[in-house]
């Protein structure tokens, strides 16, 4: 089942990384179109903290911003 978020909310949400790119919805996450980090959505609330990016996502493949 695909993630259901208000389209107006998706328009204003952006990745917290320096690129501030658009986020695309997935099953239970939002994925940054620039850095590849995936952020969980818990109880309908996006958790857009770099430290909370899902493991194995992002430029280094570890979900953390090392640069």
HELIX and SHEET records of a PDB file:
HELIX    1   1 UNK A    7  UNK A   12  1                                   6    
HELIX    2   2 UNK A   50  UNK A   52  5                                   3    
SHEET    1   A 4 UNK A  23  UNK A  25  0                                        
SHEET    2   A 4 UNK A  29  UNK A  32 -1                                        
SHEET    3   A 4 UNK A  38  UNK A  42 -1                                        
SHEET    4   A 4 UNK A  45  UNK A  46 -1                                        
END                                                                             
